[in-house]
Amino acid sequence: MKKIIMPLLLAVIVAFQGCKGPEGPQGPQGDALVGTTFDLVGVDFLAADDFQYGLTFADAKLGVDVLESDAVLVYINWGTEDVNGTPLKTYRLLPQTAFLDNGILTYNTDRTVNDFSIFLDGTVNLNTVSADYTRDQDFRVIIIPSDFAARKAGQVDYSDYNAVVKAYNIDESKIKVVKAN
């Protein structure tokens, strides 16, 4: 009996190895969780604009929908730092405070579902602040889909720009530039 089972089992395996059934229906389309990063350059904070600059996501032409639940991180270019003979831009997450001789200046941000704005605040008389702080400012904006942010909750220090770049695999060579004004 044992001699008959082995060849029979082998024949069954060979017979079913070549069988192929019809393909099943295509599954539902997955959610596209796409964030984006862009540089906002040449921002001027003027008294005529109440020392604020606003931008709609549509005007930025990002190519992705920004949802109300998405995280919008705005970093200010705070200067450059020499790292092994190479000057690298340094970024600080808003809000960011500068302590001036005549008071405190704060760069801050807010957003709605359609836009975001960057504005100046603080104890200093904004009309007397040097152009070094109010003209030709550069910002990097990182939009993170809420699903990504939720999965990484507590794992990423959003105040550390380099940690965010690493955690979300941001390719800095492909960052879009949006010119203010």
C-alpha positions in Angstrom: 0.0 0.0 0.0 2.9 2.4 0.8 4.4 1.8 -2.6 1.1 2.9 -4.3 0.6 6.1 -2.2 3.9 7.7 -3.0 3.6 7.6 -6.9 -0.1 8.6 -6.6 0.8 11.6 -4.4 3.6 12.7 -6.8 1.2 12.5 -9.7 -1.4 14.6 -7.9 1.2 17.3 -7.1 2.5 17.4 -10.7 -1.1 17.6 -12.0 -2.1 20.6 -9.8 1.1 22.5 -10.2 0.2 23.7 -13.7 -3.4 24.8 -12.8 -4.2 28.4 -13.0 -7.5 30.0 -12.3 -9.0 33.3 -13.5 -7.7 36.5 -12.0 -9.9 38.0 -9.2 -11.3 41.5 -9.4 -9.0 44.5 -8.9 -9.0 45.8 -5.4 -10.0 49.3 -4.3 -7.6 52.1 -5.1 -5.3 52.9 -2.1 -5.2 56.3 -0.5 -2.4 58.4 -1.8 -0.6 59.8 1.2 1.6 62.4 -0.5 3.2 65.2 1.4 5.2 68.0 -0.1 8.0 70.4 0.8 8.6 73.8 -0.8 10.8 76.8 -0.2 9.0 80.1 0.2 11.6 82.8 -0.7 11.7 86.6 -0.7 9.0 87.2 1.9 8.7 90.9 3.0 6.9 91.8 6.2 5.5 95.3 5.6 3.4 97.6 7.7 0.9 97.9 4.8 0.3 94.2 5.1 0.1 94.2 9.0 3.6 92.6 9.0 2.2 89.3 7.7 2.4 87.2 4.5 -0.2 84.8 3.4 -0.3 82.1 0.7 -3.1 79.8 -0.4 -2.1 76.3 -1.2 -3.7 76.7 -4.6 -1.5 79.7 -5.4 1.6 77.7 -4.4 0.7 75.1 -7.1 1.8 72.2 -5.0 0.2 69.5 -7.1 -1.3 67.8 -4.0 -4.4 68.5 -2.0 -3.7 69.8 1.5 -6.3 68.4 3.9 -7.4 70.2 7.0 -6.0 67.3 9.1 -2.5 67.5 7.5 0.4 69.0 9.5 1.9 72.1 8.0 5.3 72.8 9.4 6.9 76.2 8.7 10.7 76.6 9.2 12.5 79.9 8.9 16.0 80.0 7.4 17.9 81.3 10.4 21.2 81.7 8.6 24.1 79.4 7.7 26.4 77.2 9.7 29.9 76.0 8.6 30.0 72.2 8.8 33.5 70.9 7.8 34.1 73.9 5.6 30.7 73.7 3.9 28.1 76.4 4.6 24.7 74.8 5.3 21.4 76.6 5.8 19.9 76.3 9.3 16.2 76.1 9.8 14.1 76.7 12.9 10.5 75.7 13.4 8.0 78.6 13.9 7.2 80.1 16.2 10.8 81.5 16.5 11.8 84.4 18.8 14.6 87.0 18.3 15.6 89.1 21.2 16.4 92.6 20.0 17.7 95.6 21.9 14.3 97.3 21.9 12.1 94.2 22.6 11.1 90.7 21.5 10.3 89.8 17.9 8.4 86.6 17.2 7.9 84.9 13.8 4.7 82.9 14.0 2.3 81.1 11.7 -1.3 80.0 11.4 -3.3 78.1 8.8 -6.7 77.3 7.6 -7.9 74.5 5.3 -7.1 76.8 2.3 -4.0 78.7 3.2 -1.4 79.6 5.8 0.2 82.9 6.9 3.4 83.9 8.5 3.3 87.0 10.7 5.5 89.1 13.1 4.5 89.6 16.7 6.2 90.5 20.0 6.8 93.4 22.3 8.9 95.4 19.9 7.4 98.2 17.8 7.3 96.4 14.5 7.7 99.7 12.6 11.2 100.1 14.1 12.5 96.6 13.4 15.5 96.4 11.1 15.0 95.3 7.5 17.4 92.4 8.3 14.4 90.9 10.2 11.5 92.0 7.9 12.7 91.8 4.3 13.7 89.0 2.0 13.1 86.2 4.5 13.1 82.6 3.4 11.0 79.8 4.8 10.8 76.0 4.2 7.3 74.6 4.4 6.7 70.8 5.0 3.3 69.4 4.7 2.9 66.0 6.3 -0.3 63.9 5.7 -2.1 63.3 8.9 -1.7 59.5 8.5 2.1 59.8 8.4 2.1 62.2 11.4 -0.1 59.8 13.4 2.1 56.9 12.7 5.2 58.8 13.7 3.6 60.5 16.8 6.1 60.9 19.5 9.0 59.5 17.3 9.9 62.8 15.5 11.1 66.0 17.1 9.5 68.4 14.7 11.5 71.3 16.1 14.6 69.6 14.7 14.5 70.2 10.9 17.1 67.5 10.2 15.1 64.9 12.2 12.0 65.7 10.1 14.0 65.4 6.8 15.3 62.0 7.9 12.0 60.6 9.3 10.0 61.5 6.2 12.8 60.8 3.6 12.6 64.3 2.1 14.9 64.7 -0.9 16.1 68.3 -0.5 17.4 68.3 -4.1 13.8 68.2 -5.3 12.3 70.9 -3.2 10.1 73.3 -5.2 10.7 77.1 -4.8 7.8 79.4 -4.5 8.7 83.1 -4.8 6.8 85.6 -2.6 5.2 88.7 -4.2 
